[in-house]
Amino acid sequence: MSTTLIGGLGIFLLGMKYMSQGLQSIAGASLRRLIGAVTNNRLLATIVGFLVTVLVQSSSVTTVMTVGFVNSGLMSLTQAIGVIMGANVGTTVTGWILVLKIGKYGLPMLGVAAFVYLFTKHEKVRYTALAVMGVGMVFFGLQLMKEACKFLKDMPEFQDWFLHFTANTYVGLYQCMLVGCILTILVQSSSATLGITISLAATGLIPFETAAALVLGENIGTTVTALLASLGTTTNARRAAYFHVLFNISGVIWISTIFFWYVKFIPWLIDADVTKAVMVNGQASYPGSVKAIAATHSVFNILNTLVFLPFAGKIAKLLTRIVKDQPEEISHLTSLDIRILETPVLAIEQSRGEVIKMGEICDEMAQILNRILSREKPDPEEVEKLFQDEKELDRMQDEITHYITHLLSMDLPQEIISNGRCQLRMADEYESISDYLERIAKFRLKLNKQGRVFDQAHNDSLLDLLNMVEKQLTHVTKAYIEDNADVVAATVQSGEEIKRKVKTLQREHLDYLSAEKVDPYINVSYTSTLNALRRVRDHVVNLAEAMAGEK
């Protein structure tokens, strides 16, 4: 029967994963809005944490995601504290789902949803089916674990073993808490260990008091996920993970001091008899105990949140004082965090922000280049800044490519796949634009070094052309920021104007060469600059086309 228990646990865990994946895909827009609504208002942040966890059905995903946002600088420590508290309350909803007496419907739900998932072509229906399939697997897995526990109950060796872990004394309480903690660390899911606890209690293998002690231990074990996620992150992200540990351990400590009153209070609160057995198919079942376990989990986290919520700001200051800032080596130029890949709909938004940043840097480079070409002696600091920007864009493109490639290897909705491909292409186009802008600056600096300069007419013509290209580039970047895909026609039109301008300047330059003696270096530099600006124009048109293809 141990194989049935392990198999049930595996199906349960896979079901949680599918349910989370399906819900995230269905509620993508809602998730984006919720995360965007997080402010320094601790109550609002807590509500957001609760709702996000209900949507993704995993407090671990929400907490790891929060650590990732803090690490990226997209969320403050105070905001993160509110979200983490809300996530702890949100995860208790899972316990109440498990209380529902629909275990026997798990397999039919799984079967019907699997057929819909495999044979439907409509994406929304497909991911809804995936979520339902996950729910079916959760209940089927829970049913298997309950069946296994019924057989375990009749085995004397298991009964003797469980007698060692009974929370009827403080020593027994801490032993049970330790078991719950270790089990949660091993399976990396408090929902799974809660499912095991409910299965054991439902068959009467463990009493309610022992189950309540296991639940307290599970709340400590779940903090390990956030701690692991905080390894190698910024100081502020580590503070967020440490708060999760502090929040759960402090709550467990003060609840454990009143534990024996608490386990009498919970059954009274929900009017449940935890000792009453109900015969189902000739087997004893303890539905009152199951409800009381879910209530134990909920009340613990709600009380803990109510205690900590008024002090969220002070706790943030205390953590800032205790966990000192350290001179951290910046190895990444982007705020991309691989931890957020657990939530693809938010991960793609984060990478979009980095592509926008690349566009803004390209705009800045074009402005700097304009000033370089306008002056007889360019400012050395501005020249250095332009070269640094180009190197930064090279590295940003590498990081974005690495991140989105990881993301696209997952099972994703078509919308996210389209956005990811668009972002990959745009990052490549922006990096290419930066290469040409740097090349133009090098042409000019090389001439200056040789003591040569363009005449006023040639220099003005290049500045006019650069202004046209710069305006086109800024227009496309702004359109991407505003999510306006109707930019292709205008970009192609301005691109045609630039193309005609380049041809006109090339023809005029050839006429000038026929009439005047021109320094070969001046000639090469001028024609190379014209060609480079035409190539920038081509890449800007590609950017607009990539944006249109995203929709």
Secondary structure, DSSP 8 states (H G I E B T S, - for coil): -HHHHHHHHHHHHHHHHHHHHHHHHHTHHHHHHHHHT--S-HHHHHHHHHHHHHHHT-HHHHHHHHHHHHHHTSS-HHHHHHHHHHHHHHTHHHHHHHHSS-GGGHHHHHHHHHHHHHH---HHHHHHHHHHHHHHHHHHHHHHHHHHHHHHHT-HHHHHHHHTS-TTSHHHHHHHHHHHHHHHHHHT-HHHHHHHHHHHHHTTSS-HHHHHHHHHHHHHHTHHHHHHHTTT--HHHHHHHHHHHHHHHHHHHHHHHTHHHHHHHHHHHHT--TT--EEETTEEE-HHHHHHHHHHHHHHHHHHHHHHGGGHHHHHHHHHHHS---------SS---GGGGGSHHHHHHHHHHHHHHHHHHHHHHHHHHHHHHHSSS--HHHHHHHHHHHHHHHHHHHHHHHHHHHHHTS---HHHHHHHHHHHHHHHHHHHHHHHHHHHHHHHHHHHHTT----HHHHHHHHHHHHHHHHHHHHHHHHHHTT--TTHHHHHHHHHHHHHHHHHHHHHHHHHHHHS---HHHHHHHHHHHHHHHHHHHHHHHHHHHHHHH-
